[in-house]
Amino acid sequence: MVGSVEINNSPIACTNGSTHTHSNGSSQSNGSSATSEERLDELRRRLGKSEGDLLKIVGIGAGAWGSVFAALLQDAYGQFRDKIQVRIWRRPGRSVDRSTAEHLFEVINSREDVLRRLIRRCGYLKYVEARLGDRTLYADEILRDGFCLNMIETPLCPLKVVTNLQEAVWDADIVVNALPSTETREVFEEISRYWKERIGYPVIISLAKGIEASLDPVPRIITPTQMISSATGVPVENILYLGGPNIAAEIYNKEYANARICGSHKWRNPLAKFLRQPHFIVWDNSDLVTHEVMGGLKNVYAIGAGMVAALTNESATSKSVYFAHCTSEMIFITHLLTEQPEKLAGPLLADTYVTLLKGRNAWYGQMLAKGELSPDMGDSIKGKGMIQGVSAIGAFYELLSQPSLSVLHPEEHKLVAPAELCPILKRLYKILIKRELSPKDILQALRDETVTDPRERIEMAQSHAFYRPSLLGKP
């Protein structure tokens, strides 16, 4: 099956109200085109692109962050149609249900710029028909018009969508992994088949936040970048991780945000420059795996935060108590994972903070506590996509329950598995993985009189040599 690609040629007004021209992408009328072109030319030189040879970037996966990431690149560089091509792949065949189509129609009619754009492109009638139930829309179809199924209320610029994976990746220079961590290995194993005759390796940027647990021969964490390297044979120096405290819709609406791109020096610095925009500041860092693991860890505790918020009627006091306990557990876990955990404190807390405030994992916890969702419904939720924190809870707990990782309990003076010193993680595991407890039992992790003072857990982590390099596959 050959995926479809769409080229747009009409000027439109995008979501921030500024005028853009969509040809292969979009041209901002803010006078920054020369600077954008210089950044693009610098990256093209790094990748060895000759004149007339397009720099081809493809996003794999079209959830909220993956779609926004592609749209940011399209907005910034799409005007240079003789130098760059930005596309996004998603699976075909996902239909849009009637209620979502009705909501989408309301969004379209509430946004004059979007409405005018669709009318000019002769694309409005299909949304009318879908609202009336006379037509079925598909996720890849509406994505071409700038609507991500997981983020209907934030229209993006039109995107070039490919539904055939081989067509999408076979000659891509930069591949952006926006798949859930639970799908990354399977999809990249398929991609590897299309790269067998390829000369040279692409650069891969992973946005995925989540981990897998490997218990044999020794307990260790497997991250999405490691999955990609294992599946494709692409060397680690060509694979990077980008993460930060951000909410996809807010970034596209140009709320100020920052992120870190982590990986080899060869690529992280030029890519940080290429991705940086006035409202989206990208720094670079060498510590890929640890940042990647921390990106998955904060999703674990965000689910619990949502539960506490719902169960206490948004009590600021209760939420602050939870924050104290969960951050102390996270600090304890970082001491197991790295020799210099203090370097992660700022990025980890910032990412945790925004996720607890507005992330999908916190929302999921709230819905569970309110009884509007249940663990039996799975972790792929309509309108939200994959709830990454659920699988991360299982992976972190199973890893930290291994006797070979035992640490000395500060009060009982005996060896215990690290998970025994993380009561919130343990309770979340029993609620969501084992399903032995109900969401309301998360409060017992805060109210139990025998629970260690969060300060003591932090002091314990700082005063003992808990570092376990084998957890990240290091000798």
C-alpha positions as CSV (number, residue, x, y, z in Angstrom):
1,M,0.0,0.0,0.0
2,V,1.5,3.4,-1.0
3,G,1.0,6.2,1.5
4,S,-0.3,9.5,0.3
5,V,1.6,12.8,0.4
6,E,-0.1,16.2,0.1
7,I,1.4,19.5,-1.1
8,N,-0.3,22.7,-0.1
9,N,0.1,26.0,-1.9
10,S,-2.2,28.6,-0.3
11,P,-1.4,31.2,2.3
12,I,-3.2,30.6,5.5
13,A,-3.4,32.0,9.0
14,C,-2.0,29.6,11.5
15,T,-2.9,29.1,15.1
16,N,-0.8,32.0,16.5
17,G,-2.5,34.5,14.2
18,S,0.6,35.2,12.1
19,T,0.5,34.7,8.3
20,H,2.2,31.6,6.9
21,T,2.6,30.4,3.3
22,H,2.2,26.6,3.0
23,S,4.0,25.2,0.0
24,N,6.1,22.3,1.1
25,G,5.6,23.8,4.5
26,S,5.2,27.3,5.9
27,S,6.9,30.6,5.8
28,Q,6.7,32.8,8.8
29,S,6.3,36.5,8.2
30,N,8.3,37.6,11.2
31,G,11.5,38.3,9.4
32,S,13.4,35.3,10.7
33,S,13.6,33.4,7.4
34,A,17.3,34.2,6.9
35,T,18.3,32.9,10.3
36,S,16.2,29.8,9.8
37,E,17.8,29.2,6.4
38,E,21.3,29.5,7.9
39,R,20.5,26.9,10.5
40,L,19.0,24.6,7.9
41,D,22.1,25.1,5.7
42,E,24.4,24.3,8.6
43,L,22.6,21.0,9.3
44,R,22.6,20.1,5.6
45,R,26.3,20.6,5.5
46,R,26.7,18.3,8.6
47,L,24.7,15.6,6.9
48,G,26.6,16.0,3.6
49,K,23.6,17.1,1.5
50,S,24.5,18.6,-1.9
51,E,22.6,21.3,-3.7
52,G,19.2,19.9,-5.0
53,D,19.3,17.0,-2.6
54,L,16.5,17.3,-0.1
55,L,17.1,17.0,3.6
56,K,14.4,14.4,4.5
57,I,12.9,14.4,8.0
58,V,10.1,12.0,9.0
59,G,8.3,11.6,12.2
60,I,7.2,8.1,13.2
61,G,4.1,8.2,15.2
62,A,1.4,10.8,15.3
63,G,0.4,11.3,18.9
64,A,0.2,14.8,20.3
65,W,3.9,15.5,20.8
66,G,4.9,13.7,17.6
67,S,2.4,15.8,15.5
68,V,3.4,19.0,17.2
69,F,7.1,18.3,16.7
70,A,6.5,17.7,13.0
71,A,4.4,20.9,12.8
72,L,7.1,23.0,14.5
73,L,9.6,21.9,11.9
74,Q,7.1,22.5,9.1
75,D,6.4,26.0,10.3
76,A,10.0,26.8,10.8
77,Y,11.6,25.3,7.6
78,G,8.9,24.2,5.2
79,Q,9.2,27.3,3.1
80,F,12.6,26.1,1.9
81,R,11.0,23.5,-0.3
82,D,14.1,23.0,-2.4
83,K,16.1,22.1,0.6
84,I,14.0,20.2,3.1
85,Q,11.0,17.8,3.2
86,V,9.1,17.2,6.5
87,R,6.7,14.3,6.7
88,I,4.9,12.2,9.3
89,W,3.9,8.6,9.3
90,R,1.0,7.1,11.0
91,R,-0.9,3.8,10.6
92,P,-3.8,3.9,8.1
93,G,-7.4,2.8,8.8
94,R,-8.0,4.5,12.2
95,S,-11.6,5.9,12.0
96,V,-12.9,8.9,13.8
97,D,-16.1,8.2,15.7
98,R,-19.2,10.3,15.4
99,S,-18.8,12.2,18.7
100,T,-15.2,13.1,17.9
101,A,-16.3,14.3,14.4
102,E,-19.0,16.5,16.0
103,H,-16.5,18.0,18.4
104,L,-14.0,18.5,15.5
105,F,-16.7,20.4,13.6
106,E,-17.2,22.7,16.6
107,V,-13.5,23.4,16.8
108,I,-13.3,24.2,13.1
109,N,-16.2,26.6,13.3
110,S,-14.8,28.3,16.3
111,R,-11.6,29.2,14.5
112,E,-12.0,31.6,11.6
113,D,-8.5,31.0,10.3
114,V,-9.0,27.2,10.3
115,L,-12.5,27.5,8.7
116,R,-11.2,29.7,5.9
117,R,-8.2,27.4,5.3
118,L,-10.5,24.4,4.8
119,I,-12.9,26.2,2.6
120,R,-10.1,27.4,0.3
121,R,-8.7,23.8,0.2
122,C,-12.2,22.4,-0.5
123,G,-11.9,20.4,2.6
124,Y,-14.8,21.8,4.7
125,L,-17.6,19.7,3.3
126,K,-16.3,16.4,4.5
127,Y,-16.4,17.6,8.1
128,V,-20.0,18.7,7.6
129,E,-20.9,15.3,6.3
130,A,-19.0,13.5,9.2
131,R,-20.9,15.6,11.7
132,L,-24.2,14.5,10.2
133,G,-23.1,10.9,10.1
134,D,-23.0,10.7,6.3
135,R,-19.2,10.1,6.1
136,T,-16.5,8.4,8.1
137,L,-13.3,10.4,8.6
138,Y,-9.9,8.8,9.2
139,A,-7.1,9.9,11.5
140,D,-4.5,10.1,8.7
141,E,-7.0,12.1,6.6
142,I,-7.6,14.8,9.3
143,L,-3.9,14.9,10.1
144,R,-3.3,16.2,6.6
145,D,-5.6,19.1,7.5
146,G,-3.7,19.7,10.8
147,F,-5.9,17.8,13.3
148,C,-4.2,15.3,15.6
149,L,-6.7,12.8,16.9
150,N,-5.2,13.1,20.4
151,M,-5.3,16.8,20.4
152,I,-8.4,17.9,18.5
153,E,-8.7,21.3,20.2
154,T,-5.3,22.5,19.0
155,P,-5.3,22.7,15.2
156,L,-1.9,22.5,13.6
157,C,-0.6,23.5,10.2
158,P,-1.4,21.0,7.4
159,L,1.1,18.1,7.4
160,K,2.4,15.8,4.8
161,V,1.2,12.4,5.9
162,V,2.6,9.0,4.8
163,T,0.8,5.8,5.7
164,N,3.3,3.4,4.2
165,L,6.2,2.8,6.6
166,Q,8.7,1.7,3.9
167,E,8.0,4.8,1.9
168,A,8.4,7.0,4.9
169,V,11.8,5.8,6.2
170,W,13.8,4.2,3.4
171,D,15.8,7.3,2.5
172,A,15.1,9.5,5.5
173,D,18.1,11.5,6.8
174,I,16.5,12.2,10.2
175,V,13.9,10.0,11.8
176,V,11.9,11.2,14.8
177,N,10.6,8.4,17.0
178,A,7.3,9.6,18.5
179,L,6.0,6.2,19.2
180,P,5.1,5.0,22.7
181,S,8.0,3.1,24.3
182,T,5.8,0.0,24.3
183,E,5.6,0.1,20.4
184,T,9.1,1.3,19.6
185,R,10.9,-2.0,19.4
186,E,8.3,-3.7,17.1
187,V,8.1,-0.8,14.7
188,F,11.9,-0.3,14.4
189,E,12.4,-4.0,13.8
190,E,10.2,-3.6,10.8
191,I,12.0,-0.4,9.8
192,S,15.3,-2.3,10.0
193,R,14.2,-4.5,7.1
194,Y,13.9,-1.4,4.9
195,W,17.4,-0.2,5.7
196,K,19.3,-3.4,4.9
197,E,20.6,-2.1,1.6
198,R,21.1,1.5,2.9
199,I,24.5,3.1,2.7
200,G,25.1,5.0,5.9
201,Y,23.0,5.5,8.9
202,P,20.3,8.1,9.6
203,V,20.2,10.3,12.6
204,I,17.4,9.3,15.0
205,I,15.8,11.6,17.6
206,S,13.6,9.8,20.1
207,L,10.8,11.6,22.0
208,A,9.6,8.4,23.7
209,K,9.4,8.4,27.5
210,G,9.2,4.9,29.0
211,I,11.3,1.9,29.8
212,E,11.4,-1.9,29.7
213,A,12.8,-4.1,32.4
214,S,15.3,-6.9,31.7
215,L,15.9,-9.2,34.6
216,D,18.2,-11.8,33.1
217,P,21.2,-12.2,33.5
218,V,21.2,-9.1,35.7
219,P,18.4,-6.5,36.3
220,R,18.7,-3.6,34.0
221,I,16.7,-0.9,32.3
222,I,16.2,-0.8,28.6
223,T,15.3,2.6,27.1
224,P,13.7,3.4,23.7
225,T,17.1,4.6,22.3
226,Q,18.6,1.2,23.3
227,M,15.6,-0.6,21.7
228,I,16.1,1.3,18.5
229,S,19.9,0.6,18.3
230,S,19.3,-3.1,19.0
231,A,16.5,-3.4,16.5
232,T,18.2,-1.5,13.6
233,G,21.9,-1.7,14.2
234,V,22.2,2.1,14.0
235,P,25.1,3.1,16.3
236,V,24.3,4.8,19.5
237,E,26.2,8.0,18.5
238,N,23.5,8.5,15.8
239,I,20.6,8.2,18.3
240,L,19.5,11.0,20.5
241,Y,16.8,11.7,23.1
242,L,14.8,14.9,23.3
243,G,12.8,15.7,26.4
244,G,11.8,18.5,28.7
245,P,9.1,20.1,30.8
246,N,6.5,20.7,28.1
247,I,2.9,20.2,27.1
248,A,2.5,19.6,23.3
249,A,-0.5,22.0,22.7
250,E,1.1,24.8,24.7
251,I,4.3,24.5,22.7
252,Y,2.5,24.8,19.4
253,N,0.6,27.8,20.8
254,K,4.0,29.4,21.4
255,E,4.0,29.3,25.2
256,Y,7.7,29.6,26.3
257,A,9.3,26.2,26.8
258,N,12.6,24.5,26.9
259,A,14.0,21.0,26.3
260,R,17.3,19.1,26.2
261,I,18.6,17.0,23.4
262,C,20.9,14.3,24.8
263,G,23.5,12.2,23.0
264,S,26.8,12.3,21.2
265,H,28.6,15.6,20.7
266,K,28.7,15.0,17.0
267,W,24.9,15.5,16.6
268,R,23.5,17.1,19.8
269,N,24.9,20.6,19.3
270,P,23.9,21.1,15.6
271,L,20.5,19.6,16.3
272,A,20.0,21.8,19.3
273,K,20.7,24.8,17.1
274,F,18.4,23.5,14.3
275,L,15.5,22.8,16.7
276,R,15.7,26.0,18.7
277,Q,13.0,28.6,18.2
278,P,12.3,31.9,20.0
279,H,9.6,30.2,22.2
280,F,11.3,26.8,22.3
281,I,14.8,26.8,23.7
282,V,16.8,23.6,23.2
283,W,19.9,22.8,25.2
284,D,22.2,19.9,24.7
285,N,23.6,17.3,27.2
286,S,25.8,14.3,26.9
287,D,23.9,12.1,29.4
288,L,21.4,10.4,27.1
289,V,20.3,7.3,29.0
290,T,19.9,8.9,32.4
291,H,17.7,11.7,31.1
292,E,15.7,9.2,29.1
293,V,15.1,7.1,32.2
294,M,14.1,10.1,34.2
295,G,11.6,11.1,31.5
296,G,9.9,7.7,32.1
297,L,10.1,7.9,35.9
298,K,8.1,11.1,36.3
299,N,5.2,9.5,34.5
300,V,4.9,6.9,37.2
301,Y,4.4,9.5,40.0
302,A,2.1,11.7,37.8
303,I,-0.5,9.0,37.9
304,G,-0.5,9.0,41.7
305,A,-0.7,12.8,41.7
306,G,-3.8,12.7,39.7
307,M,-5.4,10.2,42.0
308,V,-4.6,12.3,45.1
309,A,-5.9,15.4,43.5
310,A,-9.2,13.8,42.6
311,L,-9.6,12.0,46.0
312,T,-8.9,15.1,48.0
313,N,-11.0,17.6,45.9
314,E,-7.8,19.3,44.7
315,S,-6.6,19.9,48.3
316,A,-3.4,22.0,48.0
317,T,-2.1,20.6,51.3
318,S,-2.7,16.9,50.3
319,K,-1.1,17.5,46.9
320,S,2.0,19.1,48.5
321,V,2.3,16.1,50.9
322,Y,2.2,13.8,47.9
323,F,4.8,15.9,46.1
324,A,7.2,15.7,49.0
325,H,6.9,11.9,49.2
326,C,7.0,11.2,45.5
327,T,10.0,13.5,44.9
328,S,11.9,11.9,47.8
329,E,11.3,8.5,46.1
330,M,12.5,9.8,42.8
331,I,15.6,11.3,44.4
332,F,16.3,7.9,46.0
333,I,15.9,6.1,42.7
334,T,18.2,8.6,40.9
335,H,20.9,7.7,43.4
336,L,20.6,4.1,42.3
337,L,21.0,5.1,38.6
338,T,23.7,7.7,38.6
339,E,26.9,8.7,40.4
340,Q,26.0,12.4,40.1
341,P,22.2,12.6,40.7
342,E,22.4,16.3,41.7
343,K,22.9,17.1,37.9
344,L,19.4,15.7,37.3
345,A,17.6,17.5,40.0
346,G,16.5,20.6,38.1
347,P,15.4,18.9,34.8
348,L,13.7,16.0,36.7
349,L,11.7,18.2,39.0
350,A,10.7,20.6,36.2
351,D,9.5,17.8,34.0
352,T,7.7,16.2,37.0
353,Y,6.1,19.5,37.9
354,V,4.5,20.2,34.5
355,T,3.4,16.5,34.2
356,L,1.7,16.7,37.6
357,L,0.0,19.9,36.6
358,K,-1.3,19.1,33.2
359,G,0.0,15.8,31.7
360,R,-2.0,12.9,30.4
361,N,-0.7,10.6,33.1
362,A,-2.0,12.9,35.9
363,W,-5.3,13.1,34.0
364,Y,-5.5,9.3,33.8
365,G,-5.0,9.1,37.6
366,Q,-7.8,11.6,38.1
367,M,-10.1,9.6,35.9
368,L,-9.3,6.4,37.7
369,A,-10.0,7.9,41.1
370,K,-13.3,9.4,39.9
371,G,-14.4,6.0,38.6
372,E,-14.6,7.3,35.0
373,L,-11.9,4.9,33.9
374,S,-10.7,1.6,35.3
375,P,-7.4,-0.3,34.9
376,D,-9.3,-3.0,33.0
377,M,-9.8,-0.6,30.2
378,G,-6.1,-0.7,29.3
379,D,-3.6,2.0,28.9
380,S,-4.5,3.3,25.4
381,I,-7.2,5.9,26.0
382,K,-9.4,7.5,23.4
383,G,-8.5,11.1,22.8
384,K,-5.3,10.8,24.9
385,G,-3.3,8.0,23.3
386,M,-0.9,5.7,25.3
387,I,-0.6,6.3,29.1
388,Q,3.1,5.7,29.3
389,G,3.2,5.7,33.1
390,V,1.3,2.4,33.5
391,S,4.0,0.2,31.8
392,A,6.7,2.3,33.6
393,I,5.2,1.4,37.0
394,G,5.5,-2.3,36.2
395,A,9.0,-1.9,34.9
396,F,10.4,0.2,37.7
397,Y,8.8,-1.9,40.4
398,E,9.9,-5.2,39.0
399,L,13.5,-4.0,38.6
400,L,13.7,-2.5,42.1
401,S,12.2,-5.6,43.7
402,Q,15.2,-7.7,42.7
403,P,17.1,-9.1,45.7
404,S,20.4,-8.6,43.9
405,L,19.9,-4.8,44.2
406,S,19.2,-4.9,47.9
407,V,20.3,-2.0,50.1
408,L,20.6,-1.6,53.8
409,H,17.4,-0.4,55.5
410,P,18.4,2.6,57.7
411,E,16.1,1.7,60.6
412,E,15.8,-2.0,60.5
413,H,19.5,-2.5,59.6
414,K,18.8,-5.3,57.2
415,L,19.0,-5.7,53.5
416,V,15.8,-5.0,51.5
417,A,15.0,-4.6,47.9
418,P,14.9,-0.8,46.9
419,A,11.2,-1.0,46.1
420,E,10.5,-1.6,49.8
421,L,11.7,1.9,50.5
422,C,9.4,3.4,47.8
423,P,5.9,3.0,49.3
424,I,4.1,5.1,46.6
425,L,5.7,3.1,43.8
426,K,4.7,-0.1,45.6
427,R,1.1,1.0,46.0
428,L,0.8,2.1,42.4
429,Y,2.0,-1.3,41.4
430,K,-0.6,-3.0,43.5
431,I,-3.4,-0.7,42.1
432,L,-2.5,-0.7,38.4
433,I,-0.5,-3.8,37.7
434,K,-1.6,-6.4,40.3
435,R,-5.0,-4.7,40.7
436,E,-5.2,-5.8,44.3
437,L,-6.1,-2.3,45.6
438,S,-8.4,0.5,44.5
439,P,-7.2,3.9,43.5
440,K,-8.3,5.4,46.8
441,D,-5.7,3.3,48.6
442,I,-3.0,5.6,47.2
443,L,-3.8,7.9,50.2
444,Q,-2.7,5.2,52.6
445,A,0.9,5.7,51.3
446,L,0.7,9.3,52.7
447,R,-1.3,8.6,55.9
448,D,0.5,5.5,57.1
449,E,2.2,6.5,60.4
450,T,5.0,4.1,59.8
451,V,6.0,5.8,56.5
452,T,9.5,7.3,56.5
453,D,9.8,11.1,56.6
454,P,10.6,12.1,53.0
455,R,13.6,14.1,54.4
456,E,15.0,10.9,55.9
457,R,14.7,9.0,52.6
458,I,16.7,11.8,50.9
459,E,19.3,11.9,53.6
460,M,19.7,8.1,53.3
461,A,20.2,8.3,49.6
462,Q,22.8,11.0,49.9
463,S,24.7,9.3,52.7
464,H,25.0,5.8,51.3
465,A,26.6,4.4,48.2
466,F,23.5,3.1,46.5
467,Y,24.7,3.6,42.9
468,R,24.0,0.5,40.8
469,P,25.7,1.0,37.4
470,S,24.4,-2.3,36.1
471,L,20.9,-0.9,36.1
472,L,21.8,1.1,33.1
473,G,23.8,-1.6,31.5
474,K,27.2,-0.2,32.7
475,P,30.0,-2.4,34.1
